[in-house]
Amino acid sequence: MPEIKHLVPAAGITVIRPDTLRMLPPKGEPVEMNSYWRRRLKDGDVTEQATPSKSAKASAQEKTQ
C-alpha cells in the first residue's frame, strides 16, 4: 500500500506536482510519497501536516454555518 502524506509548500516556495504538472496548493494536499516528494521534504520545500480528521472537518463546518 502506498504511503500518503499531506504536504504543504514552504512559505514563498512554488512546488510543481510531477504527476499533474499543477502547483501544490498553499493549503497543501495528500500526495503519494516517492523519491520526488522525499527530496522536497529533505530540502525544506514542503512540510508535512497532519490531516484533520473527518469529525474535526465536520465540526469546523458546523461553526461556520
All heavy atoms as TSV, in Angstrom:
chain	resi	resn	atom	element	x	y	z
A	1	MET	N	N	0.844	-1.177	0.000
A	1	MET	CA	C	0.000	0.000	0.000
A	1	MET	C	C	0.892	1.245	0.000
A	1	MET	O	O	1.821	1.340	0.798
A	1	MET	CB	C	-0.904	-0.024	1.228
A	1	MET	CG	C	-1.799	1.182	1.330
A	1	MET	SD	S	-2.993	1.067	2.661
A	1	MET	CE	C	-4.342	0.386	1.756
A	2	PRO	N	N	0.633	2.188	-0.893
A	2	PRO	CA	C	1.489	3.374	-0.980
A	2	PRO	C	C	1.329	4.280	0.242
A	2	PRO	O	O	0.263	4.343	0.850
A	2	PRO	CB	C	1.003	4.079	-2.243
A	2	PRO	CG	C	-0.368	3.567	-2.468
A	2	PRO	CD	C	-0.409	2.195	-1.891
A	3	GLU	N	N	2.411	4.936	0.588
A	3	GLU	CA	C	2.415	5.866	1.705
A	3	GLU	C	C	1.864	7.208	1.224
A	3	GLU	O	O	2.339	7.772	0.244
A	3	GLU	CB	C	3.848	6.023	2.216
A	3	GLU	CG	C	3.982	6.949	3.381
A	3	GLU	CD	C	5.427	7.101	3.828
A	3	GLU	OE1	O	6.337	6.689	3.088
A	3	GLU	OE2	O	5.623	7.653	4.912
A	4	ILE	N	N	0.854	7.737	1.922
A	4	ILE	CA	C	0.235	9.006	1.571
A	4	ILE	C	C	0.475	9.981	2.719
A	4	ILE	O	O	0.247	9.659	3.887
A	4	ILE	CB	C	-1.296	8.855	1.357
A	4	ILE	CG1	C	-1.611	7.778	0.337
A	4	ILE	CG2	C	-1.923	10.195	0.987
A	4	ILE	CD1	C	-1.216	8.097	-1.067
A	5	LYS	N	N	0.946	11.185	2.383
A	5	LYS	CA	C	1.156	12.238	3.378
A	5	LYS	C	C	0.544	13.531	2.867
A	5	LYS	O	O	0.497	13.780	1.667
A	5	LYS	CB	C	2.644	12.461	3.639
A	5	LYS	CG	C	3.310	11.311	4.346
A	5	LYS	CD	C	4.724	11.649	4.719
A	5	LYS	CE	C	5.367	10.499	5.465
A	5	LYS	NZ	N	6.692	10.836	5.947
A	6	HIS	N	N	0.089	14.362	3.809
A	6	HIS	CA	C	-0.445	15.675	3.455
A	6	HIS	C	C	0.729	16.657	3.506
A	6	HIS	O	O	1.278	16.922	4.568
A	6	HIS	CB	C	-1.535	16.103	4.446
A	6	HIS	CG	C	-2.240	17.349	4.039
A	6	HIS	ND1	N	-3.356	17.327	3.254
A	6	HIS	CD2	C	-1.965	18.640	4.267
A	6	HIS	CE1	C	-3.757	18.557	3.034
A	6	HIS	NE2	N	-2.923	19.377	3.644
A	7	LEU	N	N	1.111	17.177	2.335
A	7	LEU	CA	C	2.251	18.078	2.252
A	7	LEU	C	C	1.800	19.490	1.904
A	7	LEU	O	O	0.863	19.682	1.126
A	7	LEU	CB	C	3.244	17.585	1.198
A	7	LEU	CG	C	3.853	16.208	1.451
A	7	LEU	CD1	C	4.829	15.865	0.340
A	7	LEU	CD2	C	4.529	16.131	2.806
A	8	VAL	N	N	2.483	20.461	2.491
A	8	VAL	CA	C	2.187	21.878	2.297
A	8	VAL	C	C	3.472	22.549	1.827
A	8	VAL	O	O	4.546	22.307	2.390
A	8	VAL	CB	C	1.730	22.505	3.634
A	8	VAL	CG1	C	1.477	23.985	3.497
A	8	VAL	CG2	C	0.509	21.791	4.166
A	9	PRO	N	N	3.401	23.421	0.809
A	9	PRO	CA	C	4.622	24.109	0.373
A	9	PRO	C	C	5.120	25.075	1.446
A	9	PRO	O	O	4.317	25.677	2.165
A	9	PRO	CB	C	4.198	24.851	-0.891
A	9	PRO	CG	C	2.722	24.940	-0.830
A	9	PRO	CD	C	2.248	23.796	0.013
A	10	ALA	N	N	6.419	25.224	1.542
A	10	ALA	CA	C	7.008	26.180	2.475
A	10	ALA	C	C	6.664	27.592	2.013
A	10	ALA	O	O	6.385	27.831	0.829
A	10	ALA	CB	C	8.523	25.991	2.523
A	11	ALA	N	N	6.688	28.524	2.940
A	11	ALA	CA	C	6.352	29.921	2.634
A	11	ALA	C	C	7.242	30.453	1.516
A	11	ALA	O	O	8.469	30.304	1.555
A	11	ALA	CB	C	6.499	30.777	3.879
A	12	GLY	N	N	6.613	31.023	0.499
A	12	GLY	CA	C	7.354	31.619	-0.603
A	12	GLY	C	C	7.890	30.639	-1.631
A	12	GLY	O	O	8.611	31.033	-2.543
A	13	ILE	N	N	7.546	29.357	-1.502
A	13	ILE	CA	C	8.049	28.338	-2.416
A	13	ILE	C	C	6.907	27.830	-3.297
A	13	ILE	O	O	5.823	27.546	-2.815
A	13	ILE	CB	C	8.653	27.138	-1.652
A	13	ILE	CG1	C	9.782	27.582	-0.732
A	13	ILE	CG2	C	9.117	26.050	-2.607
A	13	ILE	CD1	C	11.036	28.014	-1.430
A	14	THR	N	N	7.156	27.724	-4.593
A	14	THR	CA	C	6.215	27.114	-5.523
A	14	THR	C	C	6.714	25.715	-5.839
A	14	THR	O	O	7.857	25.548	-6.251
A	14	THR	CB	C	6.127	27.937	-6.831
A	14	THR	OG1	O	5.674	29.245	-6.517
A	14	THR	CG2	C	5.174	27.294	-7.817
A	15	VAL	N	N	5.849	24.737	-5.611
A	15	VAL	CA	C	6.217	23.343	-5.849
A	15	VAL	C	C	5.256	22.773	-6.885
A	15	VAL	O	O	4.043	22.863	-6.736
A	15	VAL	CB	C	6.146	22.515	-4.548
A	15	VAL	CG1	C	6.537	21.074	-4.810
A	15	VAL	CG2	C	7.042	23.127	-3.478
A	16	ILE	N	N	5.807	22.208	-7.942
A	16	ILE	CA	C	5.011	21.609	-9.004
A	16	ILE	C	C	4.871	20.107	-8.750
A	16	ILE	O	O	5.858	19.423	-8.474
A	16	ILE	CB	C	5.668	21.833	-10.391
A	16	ILE	CG1	C	5.864	23.325	-10.654
A	16	ILE	CG2	C	4.862	21.164	-11.492
A	16	ILE	CD1	C	4.598	24.117	-10.769
A	17	ARG	N	N	3.640	19.617	-8.848
A	17	ARG	CA	C	3.400	18.180	-8.742
A	17	ARG	C	C	3.824	17.528	-10.049
A	17	ARG	O	O	3.316	17.902	-11.103
A	17	ARG	CB	C	1.923	17.898	-8.502
A	17	ARG	CG	C	1.424	18.298	-7.133
A	17	ARG	CD	C	-0.004	17.844	-6.974
A	17	ARG	NE	N	-0.077	16.404	-7.165
A	17	ARG	CZ	C	-0.657	15.562	-6.327
A	17	ARG	NH1	N	-1.254	16.010	-5.260
A	17	ARG	NH2	N	-0.666	14.268	-6.571
A	18	PRO	N	N	4.736	16.569	-10.022
A	18	PRO	CA	C	5.177	15.940	-11.270
A	18	PRO	C	C	4.105	15.066	-11.919
A	18	PRO	O	O	4.132	14.864	-13.132
A	18	PRO	CB	C	6.378	15.103	-10.846
A	18	PRO	CG	C	6.167	14.838	-9.403
A	18	PRO	CD	C	5.441	16.042	-8.857
A	19	ASP	N	N	3.137	14.598	-11.138
A	19	ASP	CA	C	2.103	13.727	-11.703
A	19	ASP	C	C	1.008	14.497	-12.448
A	19	ASP	O	O	0.422	13.995	-13.393
A	19	ASP	CB	C	1.485	12.829	-10.630
A	19	ASP	CG	C	0.935	13.599	-9.439
A	19	ASP	OD1	O	1.231	14.804	-9.295
A	19	ASP	OD2	O	0.217	12.988	-8.634
A	20	THR	N	N	0.747	15.754	-12.047
A	20	THR	CA	C	-0.313	16.541	-12.683
A	20	THR	C	C	0.200	17.808	-13.358
A	20	THR	O	O	-0.551	18.462	-14.071
A	20	THR	CB	C	-1.363	16.968	-11.641
A	20	THR	OG1	O	-0.733	17.808	-10.668
A	20	THR	CG2	C	-2.018	15.770	-10.983
A	21	LEU	N	N	1.448	18.163	-13.078
A	21	LEU	CA	C	2.066	19.404	-13.566
A	21	LEU	C	C	1.321	20.648	-13.081
A	21	LEU	O	O	1.383	21.697	-13.704
A	21	LEU	CB	C	2.199	19.399	-15.091
A	21	LEU	CG	C	3.038	18.250	-15.654
A	21	LEU	CD1	C	3.065	18.323	-17.171
A	21	LEU	CD2	C	4.440	18.262	-15.082
A	22	ARG	N	N	0.627	20.528	-11.943
A	22	ARG	CA	C	-0.036	21.664	-11.293
A	22	ARG	C	C	0.771	22.038	-10.060
A	22	ARG	O	O	1.541	21.242	-9.534
A	22	ARG	CB	C	-1.450	21.285	-10.828
A	22	ARG	CG	C	-2.431	20.970	-11.913
A	22	ARG	CD	C	-3.833	20.694	-11.352
A	22	ARG	NE	N	-3.842	19.560	-10.418
A	22	ARG	CZ	C	-4.152	19.630	-9.115
A	22	ARG	NH1	N	-4.489	20.761	-8.565
A	22	ARG	NH2	N	-4.112	18.567	-8.355
A	23	MET	N	N	0.546	23.278	-9.591
A	23	MET	CA	C	1.196	23.709	-8.356
A	23	MET	C	C	0.535	23.037	-7.159
A	23	MET	O	O	-0.675	22.835	-7.147
A	23	MET	CB	C	1.090	25.225	-8.190
A	23	MET	CG	C	1.901	25.999	-9.176
A	23	MET	SD	S	1.970	27.787	-8.881
A	23	MET	CE	C	0.492	28.177	-8.048
A	24	LEU	N	N	1.336	22.716	-6.158
A	24	LEU	CA	C	0.804	22.234	-4.896
A	24	LEU	C	C	0.110	23.423	-4.234
A	24	LEU	O	O	0.730	24.480	-4.070
A	24	LEU	CB	C	1.947	21.705	-4.016
A	24	LEU	CG	C	1.583	21.006	-2.726
A	24	LEU	CD1	C	0.821	19.717	-3.012
A	24	LEU	CD2	C	2.827	20.704	-1.916
A	25	PRO	N	N	-1.183	23.324	-3.886
A	25	PRO	CA	C	-1.892	24.475	-3.331
A	25	PRO	C	C	-1.309	24.916	-1.994
A	25	PRO	O	O	-0.725	24.102	-1.270
A	25	PRO	CB	C	-3.326	23.992	-3.180
A	25	PRO	CG	C	-3.328	22.538	-3.396
A	25	PRO	CD	C	-2.021	22.147	-3.999
A	26	PRO	N	N	-1.474	26.198	-1.648
A	26	PRO	CA	C	-0.925	26.710	-0.378
A	26	PRO	C	C	-1.427	25.951	0.850
A	26	PRO	O	O	-0.701	25.840	1.834
A	26	PRO	CB	C	-1.404	28.163	-0.348
A	26	PRO	CG	C	-1.635	28.520	-1.780
A	26	PRO	CD	C	-2.077	27.246	-2.444
A	27	LYS	N	N	-2.648	25.431	0.799
A	27	LYS	CA	C	-3.169	24.645	1.925
A	27	LYS	C	C	-2.634	23.229	1.910
A	27	LYS	O	O	-2.855	22.469	2.843
A	27	LYS	CB	C	-4.698	24.601	1.876
A	27	LYS	CG	C	-5.332	25.929	2.148
A	27	LYS	CD	C	-6.839	25.803	2.139
A	27	LYS	CE	C	-7.488	27.145	2.412
A	27	LYS	NZ	N	-8.947	27.042	2.426
A	28	GLY	N	N	-1.974	22.855	0.811
A	28	GLY	CA	C	-1.424	21.512	0.682
A	28	GLY	C	C	-2.474	20.519	0.239
A	28	GLY	O	O	-3.639	20.850	0.067
A	29	GLU	N	N	-2.022	19.285	0.018
A	29	GLU	CA	C	-2.917	18.201	-0.350
A	29	GLU	C	C	-2.196	16.880	-0.155
A	29	GLU	O	O	-0.970	16.837	-0.053
A	29	GLU	CB	C	-3.423	18.341	-1.781
A	29	GLU	CG	C	-2.383	18.359	-2.851
A	29	GLU	CD	C	-2.967	18.720	-4.221
A	29	GLU	OE1	O	-4.131	19.103	-4.333
A	29	GLU	OE2	O	-2.213	18.598	-5.186
A	30	PRO	N	N	-2.959	15.793	-0.085
A	30	PRO	CA	C	-2.342	14.477	0.076
A	30	PRO	C	C	-1.587	14.076	-1.195
A	30	PRO	O	O	-2.072	14.301	-2.303
A	30	PRO	CB	C	-3.523	13.537	0.306
A	30	PRO	CG	C	-4.704	14.401	0.548
A	30	PRO	CD	C	-4.411	15.732	-0.022
A	31	VAL	N	N	-0.412	13.524	-1.012
A	31	VAL	CA	C	0.381	13.049	-2.146
A	31	VAL	C	C	0.920	11.660	-1.818
A	31	VAL	O	O	1.137	11.316	-0.658
A	31	VAL	CB	C	1.559	13.986	-2.494
A	31	VAL	CG1	C	1.068	15.353	-2.910
A	31	VAL	CG2	C	2.534	14.106	-1.353
A	32	GLU	N	N	1.138	10.871	-2.858
A	32	GLU	CA	C	1.749	9.564	-2.696
A	32	GLU	C	C	3.255	9.774	-2.620
A	32	GLU	O	O	3.861	10.354	-3.525
A	32	GLU	CB	C	1.390	8.671	-3.874
A	32	GLU	CG	C	1.880	7.269	-3.724
A	32	GLU	CD	C	1.417	6.370	-4.861
A	32	GLU	OE1	O	0.322	6.576	-5.390
A	32	GLU	OE2	O	2.206	5.470	-5.206
A	33	MET	N	N	3.846	9.326	-1.533
A	33	MET	CA	C	5.267	9.556	-1.322
A	33	MET	C	C	6.108	8.750	-2.309
A	33	MET	O	O	5.861	7.580	-2.547
A	33	MET	CB	C	5.653	9.202	0.114
A	33	MET	CG	C	5.021	10.109	1.151
A	33	MET	SD	S	5.404	11.857	0.908
A	33	MET	CE	C	7.135	11.887	1.294
A	34	ASN	N	N	7.074	9.440	-2.898
A	34	ASN	CA	C	8.047	8.820	-3.790
A	34	ASN	C	C	9.347	9.596	-3.627
A	34	ASN	O	O	9.454	10.473	-2.760
A	34	ASN	CB	C	7.538	8.799	-5.241
A	34	ASN	CG	C	7.189	10.179	-5.757
A	34	ASN	OD1	O	7.769	11.189	-5.341
A	34	ASN	ND2	N	6.239	10.250	-6.670
A	35	SER	N	N	10.336	9.330	-4.441
A	35	SER	CA	C	11.636	9.988	-4.287
A	35	SER	C	C	11.539	11.503	-4.484
A	35	SER	O	O	12.237	12.273	-3.827
A	35	SER	CB	C	12.661	9.390	-5.253
A	35	SER	OG	O	12.240	9.541	-6.590
A	36	TYR	N	N	10.649	11.954	-5.371
A	36	TYR	CA	C	10.480	13.395	-5.607
A	36	TYR	C	C	10.021	14.101	-4.326
A	36	TYR	O	O	10.605	15.097	-3.915
A	36	TYR	CB	C	9.461	13.623	-6.726
A	36	TYR	CG	C	9.153	15.083	-6.968
A	36	TYR	CD1	C	9.999	15.866	-7.743
A	36	TYR	CD2	C	8.022	15.682	-6.422
A	36	TYR	CE1	C	9.726	17.211	-7.967
A	36	TYR	CE2	C	7.740	17.017	-6.640
A	36	TYR	CZ	C	8.593	17.771	-7.410
A	36	TYR	OH	O	8.328	19.101	-7.625
A	37	TRP	N	N	8.968	13.563	-3.698
A	37	TRP	CA	C	8.427	14.208	-2.500
A	37	TRP	C	C	9.356	14.049	-1.303
A	37	TRP	O	O	9.465	14.962	-0.478
A	37	TRP	CB	C	7.034	13.663	-2.197
A	37	TRP	CG	C	6.055	14.094	-3.231
A	37	TRP	CD1	C	5.399	13.303	-4.129
A	37	TRP	CD2	C	5.648	15.435	-3.529
A	37	TRP	NE1	N	4.607	14.065	-4.941
A	37	TRP	CE2	C	4.741	15.389	-4.603
A	37	TRP	CE3	C	5.959	16.682	-2.997
A	37	TRP	CZ2	C	4.141	16.517	-5.141
A	37	TRP	CZ3	C	5.357	17.818	-3.537
A	37	TRP	CH2	C	4.461	17.728	-4.591
A	38	ARG	N	N	10.068	12.941	-1.207
A	38	ARG	CA	C	11.043	12.784	-0.125
A	38	ARG	C	C	12.155	13.825	-0.259
A	38	ARG	O	O	12.626	14.383	0.726
A	38	ARG	CB	C	11.607	11.368	-0.116
A	38	ARG	CG	C	10.622	10.355	0.425
A	38	ARG	CD	C	11.215	8.953	0.509
A	38	ARG	NE	N	10.227	8.019	0.972
A	38	ARG	CZ	C	9.354	7.380	0.182
A	38	ARG	NH1	N	9.389	7.569	-1.120
A	38	ARG	NH2	N	8.464	6.559	0.683
A	39	ARG	N	N	12.561	14.098	-1.489
A	39	ARG	CA	C	13.598	15.101	-1.735
A	39	ARG	C	C	13.085	16.496	-1.375
A	39	ARG	O	O	13.795	17.302	-0.798
A	39	ARG	CB	C	14.031	15.043	-3.206
A	39	ARG	CG	C	15.100	16.019	-3.573
A	39	ARG	CD	C	16.357	15.759	-2.762
A	39	ARG	NE	N	17.421	16.604	-3.210
A	39	ARG	CZ	C	18.671	16.250	-3.252
A	39	ARG	NH1	N	19.028	15.047	-2.857
A	39	ARG	NH2	N	19.588	17.069	-3.666
A	40	ARG	N	N	11.832	16.796	-1.733
A	40	ARG	CA	C	11.238	18.096	-1.399
A	40	ARG	C	C	11.199	18.282	0.116
A	40	ARG	O	O	11.472	19.357	0.626
A	40	ARG	CB	C	9.823	18.241	-1.972
A	40	ARG	CG	C	9.695	18.133	-3.494
A	40	ARG	CD	C	10.248	19.294	-4.317
A	40	ARG	NE	N	11.661	19.494	-4.330
A	40	ARG	CZ	C	12.558	18.799	-5.031
A	40	ARG	NH1	N	12.202	17.804	-5.777
A	40	ARG	NH2	N	13.828	19.100	-4.975
A	41	LEU	N	N	10.842	17.216	0.862
A	41	LEU	CA	C	10.837	17.281	2.326
A	41	LEU	C	C	12.235	17.529	2.864
A	41	LEU	O	O	12.446	18.396	3.722
A	41	LEU	CB	C	10.290	15.976	2.916
A	41	LEU	CG	C	8.794	15.870	3.081
A	41	LEU	CD1	C	8.394	14.440	3.420
A	41	LEU	CD2	C	8.302	16.819	4.153
A	42	LYS	N	N	13.206	16.777	2.355
A	42	LYS	CA	C	14.592	16.900	2.817
A	42	LYS	C	C	15.137	18.305	2.557
A	42	LYS	O	O	15.834	18.873	3.393
A	42	LYS	CB	C	15.463	15.859	2.120
A	42	LYS	CG	C	16.897	15.875	2.560
A	42	LYS	CD	C	17.712	14.837	1.814
A	42	LYS	CE	C	19.166	14.974	2.210
A	42	LYS	NZ	N	20.047	14.285	1.300
A	43	ASP	N	N	14.798	18.871	1.390
A	43	ASP	CA	C	15.287	20.206	1.029
A	43	ASP	C	C	14.534	21.329	1.727
A	43	ASP	O	O	14.941	22.483	1.654
A	43	ASP	CB	C	15.192	20.416	-0.484
A	43	ASP	CG	C	16.187	19.562	-1.263
A	43	ASP	OD1	O	17.096	18.979	-0.640
A	43	ASP	OD2	O	16.044	19.486	-2.498
A	44	GLY	N	N	13.400	21.013	2.369
A	44	GLY	CA	C	12.627	22.035	3.061
A	44	GLY	C	C	11.658	22.786	2.159
A	44	GLY	O	O	11.100	23.806	2.559
A	45	ASP	N	N	11.432	22.273	0.949
A	45	ASP	CA	C	10.492	22.919	0.032
A	45	ASP	C	C	9.041	22.674	0.448
A	45	ASP	O	O	8.157	23.458	0.104
A	45	ASP	CB	C	10.683	22.403	-1.398
A	45	ASP	CG	C	12.048	22.777	-1.957
A	45	ASP	OD1	O	12.655	23.749	-1.468
A	45	ASP	OD2	O	12.500	22.096	-2.894
A	46	VAL	N	N	8.785	21.573	1.145
A	46	VAL	CA	C	7.458	21.252	1.654
A	46	VAL	C	C	7.582	20.801	3.099
A	46	VAL	O	O	8.664	20.414	3.552
A	46	VAL	CB	C	6.757	20.135	0.831
A	46	VAL	CG1	C	6.513	20.565	-0.596
A	46	VAL	CG2	C	7.533	18.843	0.876
A	47	THR	N	N	6.469	20.871	3.818
A	47	THR	CA	C	6.423	20.357	5.183
A	47	THR	C	C	5.243	19.411	5.288
A	47	THR	O	O	4.246	19.555	4.569
A	47	THR	CB	C	6.266	21.479	6.228
A	47	THR	OG1	O	5.094	22.226	5.927
A	47	THR	CG2	C	7.475	22.394	6.225
A	48	GLU	N	N	5.359	18.453	6.183
A	48	GLU	CA	C	4.273	17.512	6.398
A	48	GLU	C	C	3.307	18.111	7.408
A	48	GLU	O	O	3.712	18.710	8.408
A	48	GLU	CB	C	4.812	16.187	6.926
A	48	GLU	CG	C	3.753	15.141	7.076
A	48	GLU	CD	C	4.311	13.812	7.542
A	48	GLU	OE1	O	5.539	13.685	7.704
A	48	GLU	OE2	O	3.497	12.898	7.757
A	49	GLN	N	N	2.019	17.978	7.121
A	49	GLN	CA	C	0.998	18.499	8.012
A	49	GLN	C	C	0.035	17.369	8.332
A	49	GLN	O	O	-0.316	16.581	7.443
A	49	GLN	CB	C	0.251	19.640	7.332
A	49	GLN	CG	C	-0.765	20.323	8.207
A	49	GLN	CD	C	-1.442	21.451	7.461
A	49	GLN	OE1	O	-1.802	21.301	6.308
A	49	GLN	NE2	N	-1.595	22.571	8.114
A	50	ALA	N	N	-0.384	17.303	9.573
A	50	ALA	CA	C	-1.343	16.273	9.956
A	50	ALA	C	C	-2.653	16.539	9.240
A	50	ALA	O	O	-3.112	17.672	9.155
A	50	ALA	CB	C	-1.555	16.285	11.463
A	51	THR	N	N	-3.239	15.502	8.695
A	51	THR	CA	C	-4.522	15.626	8.019
A	51	THR	C	C	-5.616	15.684	9.063
A	51	THR	O	O	-5.686	14.812	9.925
A	51	THR	CB	C	-4.757	14.425	7.079
A	51	THR	OG1	O	-3.653	14.318	6.196
A	51	THR	CG2	C	-6.024	14.585	6.281
A	52	PRO	N	N	-6.461	16.720	9.009
A	52	PRO	CA	C	-7.547	16.793	10.004
A	52	PRO	C	C	-8.499	15.614	9.853
A	52	PRO	O	O	-8.754	15.161	8.742
A	52	PRO	CB	C	-8.268	18.092	9.665
A	52	PRO	CG	C	-7.530	18.729	8.550
A	52	PRO	CD	C	-6.477	17.800	8.080
A	53	SER	N	N	-8.987	15.133	10.977
A	53	SER	CA	C	-9.920	14.003	10.926
A	53	SER	C	C	-11.259	14.470	10.370
A	53	SER	O	O	-11.571	15.659	10.355
A	53	SER	CB	C	-10.121	13.423	12.326
A	53	SER	OG	O	-10.765	14.368	13.155
A	54	LYS	N	N	-12.075	13.529	9.922
A	54	LYS	CA	C	-13.380	13.874	9.361
A	54	LYS	C	C	-14.254	14.566	10.388
A	54	LYS	O	O	-14.975	15.489	10.074
A	54	LYS	CB	C	-14.071	12.620	8.835
A	54	LYS	CG	C	-13.430	12.059	7.600
A	54	LYS	CD	C	-14.159	10.841	7.089
A	54	LYS	CE	C	-13.466	10.273	5.873
A	54	LYS	NZ	N	-14.154	9.099	5.360
A	55	SER	N	N	-14.173	14.153	11.646
A	55	SER	CA	C	-15.002	14.773	12.674
A	55	SER	C	C	-14.562	16.218	12.930
A	55	SER	O	O	-15.385	17.084	13.184
A	55	SER	CB	C	-14.954	13.962	13.968
A	55	SER	OG	O	-13.632	13.889	14.454
A	56	ALA	N	N	-13.269	16.492	12.841
A	56	ALA	CA	C	-12.778	17.860	13.012
A	56	ALA	C	C	-13.257	18.739	11.862
A	56	ALA	O	O	-13.635	19.892	12.067
A	56	ALA	CB	C	-11.263	17.879	13.101
A	57	LYS	N	N	-13.260	18.194	10.641
A	57	LYS	CA	C	-13.754	18.943	9.491
A	57	LYS	C	C	-15.240	19.241	9.651
A	57	LYS	O	O	-15.698	20.331	9.372
A	57	LYS	CB	C	-13.515	18.164	8.192
A	57	LYS	CG	C	-12.096	18.123	7.738
A	57	LYS	CD	C	-11.990	17.356	6.431
A	57	LYS	CE	C	-10.568	17.211	5.975
A	57	LYS	NZ	N	-10.481	16.433	4.731
A	58	ALA	N	N	-16.002	18.261	10.101
A	58	ALA	CA	C	-17.438	18.436	10.252
A	58	ALA	C	C	-17.754	19.481	11.313
A	58	ALA	O	O	-18.627	20.342	11.112
A	58	ALA	CB	C	-18.090	17.101	10.624
A	59	SER	N	N	-17.039	19.465	12.434
A	59	SER	CA	C	-17.290	20.451	13.476
A	59	SER	C	C	-16.887	21.856	13.020
A	59	SER	O	O	-17.533	22.837	13.365
A	59	SER	CB	C	-16.591	20.068	14.777
A	59	SER	OG	O	-15.193	20.085	14.598
A	60	ALA	N	N	-15.841	21.966	12.219
A	60	ALA	CA	C	-15.426	23.263	11.694
A	60	ALA	C	C	-16.482	23.815	10.745
A	60	ALA	O	O	-16.773	25.014	10.743
A	60	ALA	CB	C	-14.088	23.153	10.992
A	61	GLN	N	N	-17.072	22.945	9.933
A	61	GLN	CA	C	-18.120	23.389	9.007
A	61	GLN	C	C	-19.365	23.818	9.764
A	61	GLN	O	O	-20.036	24.768	9.390
A	61	GLN	CB	C	-18.459	22.274	8.027
A	61	GLN	CG	C	-17.377	22.056	6.984
A	61	GLN	CD	C	-17.710	20.902	6.033
A	61	GLN	OE1	O	-18.639	20.152	6.276
A	61	GLN	NE2	N	-16.948	20.801	4.970
A	62	GLU	N	N	-19.701	23.136	10.858
A	62	GLU	CA	C	-20.864	23.498	11.648
A	62	GLU	C	C	-20.689	24.882	12.263
A	62	GLU	O	O	-21.629	25.647	12.359
A	62	GLU	CB	C	-21.102	22.459	12.748
A	62	GLU	CG	C	-21.602	21.136	12.225
A	62	GLU	CD	C	-21.689	20.087	13.308
A	62	GLU	OE1	O	-21.411	20.413	14.481
A	62	GLU	OE2	O	-22.031	18.935	12.983
A	63	LYS	N	N	-19.478	25.212	12.684
A	63	LYS	CA	C	-19.206	26.507	13.291
A	63	LYS	C	C	-19.377	27.650	12.298
A	63	LYS	O	O	-19.747	28.748	12.667
A	63	LYS	CB	C	-17.795	26.534	13.876
A	63	LYS	CG	C	-17.638	25.670	15.093
A	63	LYS	CD	C	-16.218	25.716	15.620
A	63	LYS	CE	C	-16.037	24.792	16.805
A	63	LYS	NZ	N	-14.676	24.790	17.299
A	64	THR	N	N	-19.082	27.389	11.021
A	64	THR	CA	C	-19.160	28.439	10.018
A	64	THR	C	C	-20.589	28.644	9.518
A	64	THR	O	O	-20.883	29.635	8.879
A	64	THR	CB	C	-18.262	28.134	8.798
A	64	THR	OG1	O	-18.663	26.890	8.234
A	64	THR	CG2	C	-16.800	28.078	9.222
A	65	GLN	N	N	-21.481	27.722	9.801
A	65	GLN	CA	C	-22.864	27.849	9.312
A	65	GLN	C	C	-23.729	28.595	10.269
A	65	GLN	O	O	-23.662	28.817	11.327
A	65	GLN	CB	C	-23.468	26.482	9.051
A	65	GLN	CG	C	-22.776	25.791	7.920
A	65	GLN	CD	C	-23.350	24.391	7.661
A	65	GLN	OE1	O	-24.213	23.925	8.366
A	65	GLN	NE2	N	-22.840	23.741	6.650
